[in-house]
Amino acid sequence: MGDLSKRSTIYFEPEIHQALRVKAATTHQSVSEVVNEAVRMALREDQEDLNAVTQRSTEPTLSYEELLDDLKSNGKL
């Protein structure tokens, strides 16, 4: 970890903590490194989701009722 790292207290369920410790040991990383990478991955996924929503914002919307009507008219319901 770099000199600019921040300390935080996180409470894990015992089973999750054990799994983190095992993963850290088997990958030759610290628990902090494993957690930081997991958080980075989650944040990247969030950014990808937000980008997809932005790209699709101009697509026409269909209400739930309209969807059901469409499925029924096409013999799917």
mmCIF file of the N, C-alpha and C atoms, coordinates in Angstrom:
data_MODEL
# 
_entry.id   MODEL 
# 
loop_
_atom_site.group_PDB 
_atom_site.id 
_atom_site.type_symbol 
_atom_site.label_atom_id 
_atom_site.label_alt_id 
_atom_site.label_comp_id 
_atom_site.label_asym_id 
_atom_site.label_entity_id 
_atom_site.label_seq_id 
_atom_site.pdbx_PDB_ins_code 
_atom_site.Cartn_x 
_atom_site.Cartn_y 
_atom_site.Cartn_z 
_atom_site.occupancy 
_atom_site.B_iso_or_equiv 
_atom_site.pdbx_formal_charge 
_atom_site.auth_seq_id 
_atom_site.auth_comp_id 
_atom_site.auth_asym_id 
_atom_site.auth_atom_id 
_atom_site.pdbx_PDB_model_num 
ATOM 1   N N  . MET A 1 1  ? 0.837   -1.184  0.000   1.00 0.00 ? 1  MET A N  1 
ATOM 2   C CA . MET A 1 1  ? 0.000   0.000   0.000   1.00 0.00 ? 1  MET A CA 1 
ATOM 3   C C  . MET A 1 1  ? 0.878   1.242   0.000   1.00 0.00 ? 1  MET A C  1 
ATOM 4   N N  . GLY A 1 2  ? 0.336   2.276   -0.607  1.00 0.00 ? 2  GLY A N  1 
ATOM 5   C CA . GLY A 1 2  ? 1.091   3.508   -0.703  1.00 0.00 ? 2  GLY A CA 1 
ATOM 6   C C  . GLY A 1 2  ? 1.062   4.322   0.570   1.00 0.00 ? 2  GLY A C  1 
ATOM 7   N N  . ASP A 1 3  ? 1.880   5.360   0.586   1.00 0.00 ? 3  ASP A N  1 
ATOM 8   C CA . ASP A 1 3  ? 1.949   6.240   1.746   1.00 0.00 ? 3  ASP A CA 1 
ATOM 9   C C  . ASP A 1 3  ? 0.649   7.004   1.975   1.00 0.00 ? 3  ASP A C  1 
ATOM 10  N N  . LEU A 1 4  ? -0.191  7.134   0.954   1.00 0.00 ? 4  LEU A N  1 
ATOM 11  C CA . LEU A 1 4  ? -1.414  7.906   1.068   1.00 0.00 ? 4  LEU A CA 1 
ATOM 12  C C  . LEU A 1 4  ? -2.612  7.038   1.453   1.00 0.00 ? 4  LEU A C  1 
ATOM 13  N N  . SER A 1 5  ? -2.373  5.815   1.868   1.00 0.00 ? 5  SER A N  1 
ATOM 14  C CA . SER A 1 5  ? -3.465  4.920   2.255   1.00 0.00 ? 5  SER A CA 1 
ATOM 15  C C  . SER A 1 5  ? -4.173  5.443   3.489   1.00 0.00 ? 5  SER A C  1 
ATOM 16  N N  . LYS A 1 6  ? -5.467  5.184   3.550   1.00 0.00 ? 6  LYS A N  1 
ATOM 17  C CA . LYS A 1 6  ? -6.277  5.584   4.694   1.00 0.00 ? 6  LYS A CA 1 
ATOM 18  C C  . LYS A 1 6  ? -6.698  4.343   5.458   1.00 0.00 ? 6  LYS A C  1 
ATOM 19  N N  . ARG A 1 7  ? -6.779  4.462   6.752   1.00 0.00 ? 7  ARG A N  1 
ATOM 20  C CA . ARG A 1 7  ? -7.197  3.359   7.615   1.00 0.00 ? 7  ARG A CA 1 
ATOM 21  C C  . ARG A 1 7  ? -8.693  3.461   7.848   1.00 0.00 ? 7  ARG A C  1 
ATOM 22  N N  . SER A 1 8  ? -9.348  2.302   7.849   1.00 0.00 ? 8  SER A N  1 
ATOM 23  C CA . SER A 1 8  ? -10.773 2.247   8.104   1.00 0.00 ? 8  SER A CA 1 
ATOM 24  C C  . SER A 1 8  ? -11.079 0.953   8.837   1.00 0.00 ? 8  SER A C  1 
ATOM 25  N N  . THR A 1 9  ? -12.080 0.990   9.671   1.00 0.00 ? 9  THR A N  1 
ATOM 26  C CA . THR A 1 9  ? -12.489 -0.217  10.383  1.00 0.00 ? 9  THR A CA 1 
ATOM 27  C C  . THR A 1 9  ? -13.704 -0.789  9.666   1.00 0.00 ? 9  THR A C  1 
ATOM 28  N N  . ILE A 1 10 ? -13.613 -2.047  9.288   1.00 0.00 ? 10 ILE A N  1 
ATOM 29  C CA . ILE A 1 10 ? -14.699 -2.741  8.614   1.00 0.00 ? 10 ILE A CA 1 
ATOM 30  C C  . ILE A 1 10 ? -15.000 -3.998  9.416   1.00 0.00 ? 10 ILE A C  1 
ATOM 31  N N  . TYR A 1 11 ? -16.272 -4.245  9.650   1.00 0.00 ? 11 TYR A N  1 
ATOM 32  C CA . TYR A 1 11 ? -16.679 -5.439  10.390  1.00 0.00 ? 11 TYR A CA 1 
ATOM 33  C C  . TYR A 1 11 ? -17.215 -6.469  9.408   1.00 0.00 ? 11 TYR A C  1 
ATOM 34  N N  . PHE A 1 12 ? -16.569 -7.633  9.383   1.00 0.00 ? 12 PHE A N  1 
ATOM 35  C CA . PHE A 1 12 ? -16.970 -8.728  8.513   1.00 0.00 ? 12 PHE A CA 1 
ATOM 36  C C  . PHE A 1 12 ? -17.659 -9.810  9.315   1.00 0.00 ? 12 PHE A C  1 
ATOM 37  N N  . GLU A 1 13 ? -18.562 -10.511 8.676   1.00 0.00 ? 13 GLU A N  1 
ATOM 38  C CA . GLU A 1 13 ? -19.103 -11.716 9.278   1.00 0.00 ? 13 GLU A CA 1 
ATOM 39  C C  . GLU A 1 13 ? -17.936 -12.693 9.420   1.00 0.00 ? 13 GLU A C  1 
ATOM 40  N N  . PRO A 1 14 ? -17.930 -13.506 10.451  1.00 0.00 ? 14 PRO A N  1 
ATOM 41  C CA . PRO A 1 14 ? -16.785 -14.407 10.687  1.00 0.00 ? 14 PRO A CA 1 
ATOM 42  C C  . PRO A 1 14 ? -16.418 -15.268 9.478   1.00 0.00 ? 14 PRO A C  1 
ATOM 43  N N  . GLU A 1 15 ? -17.418 -15.794 8.782   1.00 0.00 ? 15 GLU A N  1 
ATOM 44  C CA . GLU A 1 15 ? -17.138 -16.661 7.637   1.00 0.00 ? 15 GLU A CA 1 
ATOM 45  C C  . GLU A 1 15 ? -16.494 -15.888 6.489   1.00 0.00 ? 15 GLU A C  1 
ATOM 46  N N  . ILE A 1 16 ? -16.957 -14.650 6.278   1.00 0.00 ? 16 ILE A N  1 
ATOM 47  C CA . ILE A 1 16 ? -16.381 -13.803 5.233   1.00 0.00 ? 16 ILE A CA 1 
ATOM 48  C C  . ILE A 1 16 ? -14.944 -13.451 5.590   1.00 0.00 ? 16 ILE A C  1 
ATOM 49  N N  . HIS A 1 17 ? -14.707 -13.124 6.842   1.00 0.00 ? 17 HIS A N  1 
ATOM 50  C CA . HIS A 1 17 ? -13.352 -12.784 7.276   1.00 0.00 ? 17 HIS A CA 1 
ATOM 51  C C  . HIS A 1 17 ? -12.409 -13.965 7.084   1.00 0.00 ? 17 HIS A C  1 
ATOM 52  N N  . GLN A 1 18 ? -12.873 -15.155 7.434   1.00 0.00 ? 18 GLN A N  1 
ATOM 53  C CA . GLN A 1 18 ? -12.046 -16.349 7.252   1.00 0.00 ? 18 GLN A CA 1 
ATOM 54  C C  . GLN A 1 18 ? -11.733 -16.567 5.773   1.00 0.00 ? 18 GLN A C  1 
ATOM 55  N N  . ALA A 1 19 ? -12.735 -16.407 4.921   1.00 0.00 ? 19 ALA A N  1 
ATOM 56  C CA . ALA A 1 19 ? -12.523 -16.576 3.485   1.00 0.00 ? 19 ALA A CA 1 
ATOM 57  C C  . ALA A 1 19 ? -11.526 -15.546 2.958   1.00 0.00 ? 19 ALA A C  1 
ATOM 58  N N  . LEU A 1 20 ? -11.627 -14.308 3.439   1.00 0.00 ? 20 LEU A N  1 
ATOM 59  C CA . LEU A 1 20 ? -10.673 -13.266 3.036   1.00 0.00 ? 20 LEU A CA 1 
ATOM 60  C C  . LEU A 1 20 ? -9.251  -13.629 3.456   1.00 0.00 ? 20 LEU A C  1 
ATOM 61  N N  . ARG A 1 21 ? -9.117  -14.098 4.681   1.00 0.00 ? 21 ARG A N  1 
ATOM 62  C CA . ARG A 1 21 ? -7.780  -14.465 5.170   1.00 0.00 ? 21 ARG A CA 1 
ATOM 63  C C  . ARG A 1 21 ? -7.187  -15.607 4.356   1.00 0.00 ? 21 ARG A C  1 
ATOM 64  N N  . VAL A 1 22 ? -8.019  -16.582 4.017   1.00 0.00 ? 22 VAL A N  1 
ATOM 65  C CA . VAL A 1 22 ? -7.539  -17.720 3.216   1.00 0.00 ? 22 VAL A CA 1 
ATOM 66  C C  . VAL A 1 22 ? -7.148  -17.248 1.819   1.00 0.00 ? 22 VAL A C  1 
ATOM 67  N N  . LYS A 1 23 ? -8.015  -16.427 1.210   1.00 0.00 ? 23 LYS A N  1 
ATOM 68  C CA . LYS A 1 23 ? -7.702  -15.918 -0.131  1.00 0.00 ? 23 LYS A CA 1 
ATOM 69  C C  . LYS A 1 23 ? -6.419  -15.094 -0.113  1.00 0.00 ? 23 LYS A C  1 
ATOM 70  N N  . ALA A 1 24 ? -6.287  -14.237 0.874   1.00 0.00 ? 24 ALA A N  1 
ATOM 71  C CA . ALA A 1 24 ? -5.085  -13.411 0.977   1.00 0.00 ? 24 ALA A CA 1 
ATOM 72  C C  . ALA A 1 24 ? -3.843  -14.286 1.104   1.00 0.00 ? 24 ALA A C  1 
ATOM 73  N N  . ALA A 1 25 ? -3.911  -15.306 1.931   1.00 0.00 ? 25 ALA A N  1 
ATOM 74  C CA . ALA A 1 25 ? -2.756  -16.179 2.132   1.00 0.00 ? 25 ALA A CA 1 
ATOM 75  C C  . ALA A 1 25 ? -2.421  -16.955 0.862   1.00 0.00 ? 25 ALA A C  1 
ATOM 76  N N  . THR A 1 26 ? -3.441  -17.465 0.186   1.00 0.00 ? 26 THR A N  1 
ATOM 77  C CA . THR A 1 26 ? -3.170  -18.278 -1.000  1.00 0.00 ? 26 THR A CA 1 
ATOM 78  C C  . THR A 1 26 ? -2.734  -17.450 -2.200  1.00 0.00 ? 26 THR A C  1 
ATOM 79  N N  . THR A 1 27 ? -3.051  -16.156 -2.204  1.00 0.00 ? 27 THR A N  1 
ATOM 80  C CA . THR A 1 27 ? -2.632  -15.289 -3.316  1.00 0.00 ? 27 THR A CA 1 
ATOM 81  C C  . THR A 1 27 ? -1.433  -14.414 -2.947  1.00 0.00 ? 27 THR A C  1 
ATOM 82  N N  . HIS A 1 28 ? -0.894  -14.647 -1.760  1.00 0.00 ? 28 HIS A N  1 
ATOM 83  C CA . HIS A 1 28 ? 0.277   -13.882 -1.276  1.00 0.00 ? 28 HIS A CA 1 
ATOM 84  C C  . HIS A 1 28 ? -0.003  -12.378 -1.266  1.00 0.00 ? 28 HIS A C  1 
ATOM 85  N N  . GLN A 1 29 ? -1.204  -12.038 -0.781  1.00 0.00 ? 29 GLN A N  1 
ATOM 86  C CA . GLN A 1 29 ? -1.593  -10.642 -0.652  1.00 0.00 ? 29 GLN A CA 1 
ATOM 87  C C  . GLN A 1 29 ? -2.058  -10.415 0.777   1.00 0.00 ? 29 GLN A C  1 
ATOM 88  N N  . SER A 1 30 ? -2.174  -9.149  1.140   1.00 0.00 ? 30 SER A N  1 
ATOM 89  C CA . SER A 1 30 ? -2.763  -8.831  2.435   1.00 0.00 ? 30 SER A CA 1 
ATOM 90  C C  . SER A 1 30 ? -4.277  -8.811  2.287   1.00 0.00 ? 30 SER A C  1 
ATOM 91  N N  . VAL A 1 31 ? -4.967  -8.903  3.401   1.00 0.00 ? 31 VAL A N  1 
ATOM 92  C CA . VAL A 1 31 ? -6.428  -8.788  3.375   1.00 0.00 ? 31 VAL A CA 1 
ATOM 93  C C  . VAL A 1 31 ? -6.810  -7.428  2.791   1.00 0.00 ? 31 VAL A C  1 
ATOM 94  N N  . SER A 1 32 ? -6.084  -6.396  3.133   1.00 0.00 ? 32 SER A N  1 
ATOM 95  C CA . SER A 1 32 ? -6.356  -5.058  2.593   1.00 0.00 ? 32 SER A CA 1 
ATOM 96  C C  . SER A 1 32 ? -6.248  -5.044  1.070   1.00 0.00 ? 32 SER A C  1 
ATOM 97  N N  . GLU A 1 33 ? -5.254  -5.702  0.518   1.00 0.00 ? 33 GLU A N  1 
ATOM 98  C CA . GLU A 1 33 ? -5.111  -5.740  -0.942  1.00 0.00 ? 33 GLU A CA 1 
ATOM 99  C C  . GLU A 1 33 ? -6.285  -6.465  -1.595  1.00 0.00 ? 33 GLU A C  1 
ATOM 100 N N  . VAL A 1 34 ? -6.722  -7.563  -0.990  1.00 0.00 ? 34 VAL A N  1 
ATOM 101 C CA . VAL A 1 34 ? -7.857  -8.315  -1.533  1.00 0.00 ? 34 VAL A CA 1 
ATOM 102 C C  . VAL A 1 34 ? -9.120  -7.459  -1.482  1.00 0.00 ? 34 VAL A C  1 
ATOM 103 N N  . VAL A 1 35 ? -9.356  -6.791  -0.360  1.00 0.00 ? 35 VAL A N  1 
ATOM 104 C CA . VAL A 1 35 ? -10.542 -5.957  -0.206  1.00 0.00 ? 35 VAL A CA 1 
ATOM 105 C C  . VAL A 1 35 ? -10.481 -4.769  -1.163  1.00 0.00 ? 35 VAL A C  1 
ATOM 106 N N  . ASN A 1 36 ? -9.326  -4.118  -1.269  1.00 0.00 ? 36 ASN A N  1 
ATOM 107 C CA . ASN A 1 36 ? -9.193  -2.976  -2.183  1.00 0.00 ? 36 ASN A CA 1 
ATOM 108 C C  . ASN A 1 36 ? -9.493  -3.385  -3.620  1.00 0.00 ? 36 ASN A C  1 
ATOM 109 N N  . GLU A 1 37 ? -9.005  -4.527  -4.046  1.00 0.00 ? 37 GLU A N  1 
ATOM 110 C CA . GLU A 1 37 ? -9.256  -4.986  -5.415  1.00 0.00 ? 37 GLU A CA 1 
ATOM 111 C C  . GLU A 1 37 ? -10.739 -5.289  -5.612  1.00 0.00 ? 37 GLU A C  1 
ATOM 112 N N  . ALA A 1 38 ? -11.382 -5.895  -4.627  1.00 0.00 ? 38 ALA A N  1 
ATOM 113 C CA . ALA A 1 38 ? -12.817 -6.187  -4.727  1.00 0.00 ? 38 ALA A CA 1 
ATOM 114 C C  . ALA A 1 38 ? -13.624 -4.896  -4.831  1.00 0.00 ? 38 ALA A C  1 
ATOM 115 N N  . VAL A 1 39 ? -13.249 -3.889  -4.059  1.00 0.00 ? 39 VAL A N  1 
ATOM 116 C CA . VAL A 1 39 ? -13.948 -2.595  -4.110  1.00 0.00 ? 39 VAL A CA 1 
ATOM 117 C C  . VAL A 1 39 ? -13.715 -1.937  -5.465  1.00 0.00 ? 39 VAL A C  1 
ATOM 118 N N  . ARG A 1 40 ? -12.476 -1.995  -5.972  1.00 0.00 ? 40 ARG A N  1 
ATOM 119 C CA . ARG A 1 40 ? -12.193 -1.425  -7.296  1.00 0.00 ? 40 ARG A CA 1 
ATOM 120 C C  . ARG A 1 40 ? -13.058 -2.093  -8.365  1.00 0.00 ? 40 ARG A C  1 
ATOM 121 N N  . MET A 1 41 ? -13.168 -3.413  -8.310  1.00 0.00 ? 41 MET A N  1 
ATOM 122 C CA . MET A 1 41 ? -13.980 -4.141  -9.283  1.00 0.00 ? 41 MET A CA 1 
ATOM 123 C C  . MET A 1 41 ? -15.449 -3.718  -9.193  1.00 0.00 ? 41 MET A C  1 
ATOM 124 N N  . ALA A 1 42 ? -15.967 -3.589  -7.982  1.00 0.00 ? 42 ALA A N  1 
ATOM 125 C CA . ALA A 1 42 ? -17.363 -3.183  -7.798  1.00 0.00 ? 42 ALA A CA 1 
ATOM 126 C C  . ALA A 1 42 ? -17.586 -1.769  -8.341  1.00 0.00 ? 42 ALA A C  1 
ATOM 127 N N  . LEU A 1 43 ? -16.644 -0.877  -8.102  1.00 0.00 ? 43 LEU A N  1 
ATOM 128 C CA . LEU A 1 43 ? -16.771 0.498   -8.597  1.00 0.00 ? 43 LEU A CA 1 
ATOM 129 C C  . LEU A 1 43 ? -16.694 0.542   -10.121 1.00 0.00 ? 43 LEU A C  1 
ATOM 130 N N  . ARG A 1 44 ? -15.818 -0.293  -10.714 1.00 0.00 ? 44 ARG A N  1 
ATOM 131 C CA . ARG A 1 44 ? -15.744 -0.363  -12.185 1.00 0.00 ? 44 ARG A CA 1 
ATOM 132 C C  . ARG A 1 44 ? -17.066 -0.864  -12.761 1.00 0.00 ? 44 ARG A C  1 
ATOM 133 N N  . GLU A 1 45 ? -17.651 -1.882  -12.129 1.00 0.00 ? 45 GLU A N  1 
ATOM 134 C CA . GLU A 1 45 ? -18.941 -2.402  -12.587 1.00 0.00 ? 45 GLU A CA 1 
ATOM 135 C C  . GLU A 1 45 ? -20.013 -1.323  -12.501 1.00 0.00 ? 45 GLU A C  1 
ATOM 136 N N  . ASP A 1 46 ? -20.011 -0.556  -11.407 1.00 0.00 ? 46 ASP A N  1 
ATOM 137 C CA . ASP A 1 46 ? -20.966 0.545   -11.276 1.00 0.00 ? 46 ASP A CA 1 
ATOM 138 C C  . ASP A 1 46 ? -20.791 1.542   -12.413 1.00 0.00 ? 46 ASP A C  1 
ATOM 139 N N  . GLN A 1 47 ? -19.542 1.880   -12.735 1.00 0.00 ? 47 GLN A N  1 
ATOM 140 C CA . GLN A 1 47 ? -19.277 2.840   -13.807 1.00 0.00 ? 47 GLN A CA 1 
ATOM 141 C C  . GLN A 1 47 ? -19.751 2.287   -15.149 1.00 0.00 ? 47 GLN A C  1 
ATOM 142 N N  . GLU A 1 48 ? -19.515 1.003   -15.393 1.00 0.00 ? 48 GLU A N  1 
ATOM 143 C CA . GLU A 1 48 ? -19.989 0.388   -16.635 1.00 0.00 ? 48 GLU A CA 1 
ATOM 144 C C  . GLU A 1 48 ? -21.511 0.433   -16.716 1.00 0.00 ? 48 GLU A C  1 
ATOM 145 N N  . ASP A 1 49 ? -22.179 0.155   -15.595 1.00 0.00 ? 49 ASP A N  1 
ATOM 146 C CA . ASP A 1 49 ? -23.645 0.201   -15.563 1.00 0.00 ? 49 ASP A CA 1 
ATOM 147 C C  . ASP A 1 49 ? -24.149 1.610   -15.850 1.00 0.00 ? 49 ASP A C  1 
ATOM 148 N N  . LEU A 1 50 ? -23.518 2.598   -15.226 1.00 0.00 ? 50 LEU A N  1 
ATOM 149 C CA . LEU A 1 50 ? -23.924 3.987   -15.452 1.00 0.00 ? 50 LEU A CA 1 
ATOM 150 C C  . LEU A 1 50 ? -23.705 4.390   -16.904 1.00 0.00 ? 50 LEU A C  1 
ATOM 151 N N  . ASN A 1 51 ? -22.606 3.959   -17.495 1.00 0.00 ? 51 ASN A N  1 
ATOM 152 C CA . ASN A 1 51 ? -22.341 4.251   -18.903 1.00 0.00 ? 51 ASN A CA 1 
ATOM 153 C C  . ASN A 1 51 ? -23.400 3.615   -19.797 1.00 0.00 ? 51 ASN A C  1 
ATOM 154 N N  . ALA A 1 52 ? -23.791 2.382   -19.495 1.00 0.00 ? 52 ALA A N  1 
ATOM 155 C CA . ALA A 1 52 ? -24.819 1.702   -20.288 1.00 0.00 ? 52 ALA A CA 1 
ATOM 156 C C  . ALA A 1 52 ? -26.149 2.430   -20.190 1.00 0.00 ? 52 ALA A C  1 
ATOM 157 N N  . VAL A 1 53 ? -26.504 2.877   -19.002 1.00 0.00 ? 53 VAL A N  1 
ATOM 158 C CA . VAL A 1 53 ? -27.758 3.622   -18.823 1.00 0.00 ? 53 VAL A CA 1 
ATOM 159 C C  . VAL A 1 53 ? -27.713 4.908   -19.642 1.00 0.00 ? 53 VAL A C  1 
ATOM 160 N N  . THR A 1 54 ? -26.597 5.599   -19.612 1.00 0.00 ? 54 THR A N  1 
ATOM 161 C CA . THR A 1 54 ? -26.454 6.846   -20.372 1.00 0.00 ? 54 THR A CA 1 
ATOM 162 C C  . THR A 1 54 ? -26.582 6.576   -21.870 1.00 0.00 ? 54 THR A C  1 
ATOM 163 N N  . GLN A 1 55 ? -25.929 5.523   -22.354 1.00 0.00 ? 55 GLN A N  1 
ATOM 164 C CA . GLN A 1 55 ? -25.972 5.204   -23.778 1.00 0.00 ? 55 GLN A CA 1 
ATOM 165 C C  . GLN A 1 55 ? -27.382 4.815   -24.224 1.00 0.00 ? 55 GLN A C  1 
ATOM 166 N N  . ARG A 1 56 ? -28.164 4.220   -23.343 1.00 0.00 ? 56 ARG A N  1 
ATOM 167 C CA . ARG A 1 56 ? -29.494 3.748   -23.717 1.00 0.00 ? 56 ARG A CA 1 
ATOM 168 C C  . ARG A 1 56 ? -30.591 4.743   -23.344 1.00 0.00 ? 56 ARG A C  1 
ATOM 169 N N  . SER A 1 57 ? -30.218 5.906   -22.855 1.00 0.00 ? 57 SER A N  1 
ATOM 170 C CA . SER A 1 57 ? -31.215 6.863   -22.363 1.00 0.00 ? 57 SER A CA 1 
ATOM 171 C C  . SER A 1 57 ? -32.154 7.366   -23.451 1.00 0.00 ? 57 SER A C  1 
ATOM 172 N N  . THR A 1 58 ? -31.748 7.312   -24.705 1.00 0.00 ? 58 THR A N  1 
ATOM 173 C CA . THR A 1 58 ? -32.596 7.803   -25.788 1.00 0.00 ? 58 THR A CA 1 
ATOM 174 C C  . THR A 1 58 ? -33.508 6.715   -26.362 1.00 0.00 ? 58 THR A C  1 
ATOM 175 N N  . GLU A 1 59 ? -33.358 5.495   -25.899 1.00 0.00 ? 59 GLU A N  1 
ATOM 176 C CA . GLU A 1 59 ? -34.221 4.418   -26.380 1.00 0.00 ? 59 GLU A CA 1 
ATOM 177 C C  . GLU A 1 59 ? -35.642 4.613   -25.857 1.00 0.00 ? 59 GLU A C  1 
ATOM 178 N N  . PRO A 1 60 ? -36.616 4.218   -26.657 1.00 0.00 ? 60 PRO A N  1 
ATOM 179 C CA . PRO A 1 60 ? -37.998 4.367   -26.193 1.00 0.00 ? 60 PRO A CA 1 
ATOM 180 C C  . PRO A 1 60 ? -38.261 3.444   -25.000 1.00 0.00 ? 60 PRO A C  1 
ATOM 181 N N  . THR A 1 61 ? -39.124 3.908   -24.117 1.00 0.00 ? 61 THR A N  1 
ATOM 182 C CA . THR A 1 61 ? -39.461 3.100   -22.953 1.00 0.00 ? 61 THR A CA 1 
ATOM 183 C C  . THR A 1 61 ? -40.785 2.392   -23.184 1.00 0.00 ? 61 THR A C  1 
ATOM 184 N N  . LEU A 1 62 ? -40.971 1.303   -22.466 1.00 0.00 ? 62 LEU A N  1 
ATOM 185 C CA . LEU A 1 62 ? -42.178 0.506   -22.566 1.00 0.00 ? 62 LEU A CA 1 
ATOM 186 C C  . LEU A 1 62 ? -42.646 0.226   -21.152 1.00 0.00 ? 62 LEU A C  1 
ATOM 187 N N  . SER A 1 63 ? -43.892 0.585   -20.863 1.00 0.00 ? 63 SER A N  1 
ATOM 188 C CA . SER A 1 63 ? -44.395 0.336   -19.516 1.00 0.00 ? 63 SER A CA 1 
ATOM 189 C C  . SER A 1 63 ? -44.594 -1.168  -19.322 1.00 0.00 ? 63 SER A C  1 
ATOM 190 N N  . TYR A 1 64 ? -44.718 -1.566  -18.093 1.00 0.00 ? 64 TYR A N  1 
ATOM 191 C CA . TYR A 1 64 ? -44.945 -2.980  -17.776 1.00 0.00 ? 64 TYR A CA 1 
ATOM 192 C C  . TYR A 1 64 ? -46.244 -3.460  -18.411 1.00 0.00 ? 64 TYR A C  1 
ATOM 193 N N  . GLU A 1 65 ? -47.276 -2.628  -18.343 1.00 0.00 ? 65 GLU A N  1 
ATOM 194 C CA . GLU A 1 65 ? -48.558 -2.988  -18.931 1.00 0.00 ? 65 GLU A CA 1 
ATOM 195 C C  . GLU A 1 65 ? -48.432 -3.158  -20.443 1.00 0.00 ? 65 GLU A C  1 
ATOM 196 N N  . GLU A 1 66 ? -47.696 -2.247  -21.082 1.00 0.00 ? 66 GLU A N  1 
ATOM 197 C CA . GLU A 1 66 ? -47.483 -2.348  -22.529 1.00 0.00 ? 66 GLU A CA 1 
ATOM 198 C C  . GLU A 1 66 ? -46.698 -3.610  -22.879 1.00 0.00 ? 66 GLU A C  1 
ATOM 199 N N  . LEU A 1 67 ? -45.740 -3.953  -22.065 1.00 0.00 ? 67 LEU A N  1 
ATOM 200 C CA . LEU A 1 67 ? -44.965 -5.168  -22.283 1.00 0.00 ? 67 LEU A CA 1 
ATOM 201 C C  . LEU A 1 67 ? -45.863 -6.395  -22.202 1.00 0.00 ? 67 LEU A C  1 
ATOM 202 N N  . LEU A 1 68 ? -46.708 -6.443  -21.172 1.00 0.00 ? 68 LEU A N  1 
ATOM 203 C CA . LEU A 1 68 ? -47.628 -7.575  -21.032 1.00 0.00 ? 68 LEU A CA 1 
ATOM 204 C C  . LEU A 1 68 ? -48.585 -7.658  -22.216 1.00 0.00 ? 68 LEU A C  1 
ATOM 205 N N  . ASP A 1 69 ? -49.120 -6.505  -22.641 1.00 0.00 ? 69 ASP A N  1 
ATOM 206 C CA . ASP A 1 69 ? -50.022 -6.479  -23.799 1.00 0.00 ? 69 ASP A CA 1 
ATOM 207 C C  . ASP A 1 69 ? -49.307 -6.992  -25.050 1.00 0.00 ? 69 ASP A C  1 
ATOM 208 N N  . ASP A 1 70 ? -48.050 -6.573  -25.223 1.00 0.00 ? 70 ASP A N  1 
ATOM 209 C CA . ASP A 1 70 ? -47.264 -7.007  -26.381 1.00 0.00 ? 70 ASP A CA 1 
ATOM 210 C C  . ASP A 1 70 ? -47.020 -8.508  -26.334 1.00 0.00 ? 70 ASP A C  1 
ATOM 211 N N  . LEU A 1 71 ? -46.659 -9.029  -25.180 1.00 0.00 ? 71 LEU A N  1 
ATOM 212 C CA . LEU A 1 71 ? -46.442 -10.464 -25.047 1.00 0.00 ? 71 LEU A CA 1 
ATOM 213 C C  . LEU A 1 71 ? -47.721 -11.246 -25.330 1.00 0.00 ? 71 LEU A C  1 
ATOM 214 N N  . LYS A 1 72 ? -48.844 -10.726 -24.846 1.00 0.00 ? 72 LYS A N  1 
ATOM 215 C CA . LYS A 1 72 ? -50.120 -11.402 -25.057 1.00 0.00 ? 72 LYS A CA 1 
ATOM 216 C C  . LYS A 1 72 ? -50.513 -11.386 -26.534 1.00 0.00 ? 72 LYS A C  1 
ATOM 217 N N  . SER A 1 73 ? -50.324 -10.230 -27.204 1.00 0.00 ? 73 SER A N  1 
ATOM 218 C CA . SER A 1 73 ? -50.688 -10.129 -28.612 1.00 0.00 ? 73 SER A CA 1 
ATOM 219 C C  . SER A 1 73 ? -49.801 -10.985 -29.505 1.00 0.00 ? 73 SER A C  1 
ATOM 220 N N  . ASN A 1 74 ? -48.601 -11.301 -29.051 1.00 0.00 ? 74 ASN A N  1 
ATOM 221 C CA . ASN A 1 74 ? -47.693 -12.163 -29.803 1.00 0.00 ? 74 ASN A CA 1 
ATOM 222 C C  . ASN A 1 74 ? -47.770 -13.623 -29.393 1.00 0.00 ? 74 ASN A C  1 
ATOM 223 N N  . GLY A 1 75 ? -48.775 -13.946 -28.555 1.00 0.00 ? 75 GLY A N  1 
ATOM 224 C CA . GLY A 1 75 ? -48.984 -15.337 -28.154 1.00 0.00 ? 75 GLY A CA 1 
ATOM 225 C C  . GLY A 1 75 ? -47.973 -15.876 -27.162 1.00 0.00 ? 75 GLY A C  1 
ATOM 226 N N  . LYS A 1 76 ? -47.262 -14.996 -26.504 1.00 0.00 ? 76 LYS A N  1 
ATOM 227 C CA . LYS A 1 76 ? -46.243 -15.430 -25.531 1.00 0.00 ? 76 LYS A CA 1 
ATOM 228 C C  . LYS A 1 76 ? -46.846 -15.619 -24.139 1.00 0.00 ? 76 LYS A C  1 
ATOM 229 N N  . LEU A 1 77 ? -48.023 -15.034 -23.913 1.00 0.00 ? 77 LEU A N  1 
ATOM 230 C CA . LEU A 1 77 ? -48.733 -15.183 -22.625 1.00 0.00 ? 77 LEU A CA 1 
ATOM 231 C C  . LEU A 1 77 ? -50.070 -15.833 -22.866 1.00 0.00 ? 77 LEU A C  1 
# 
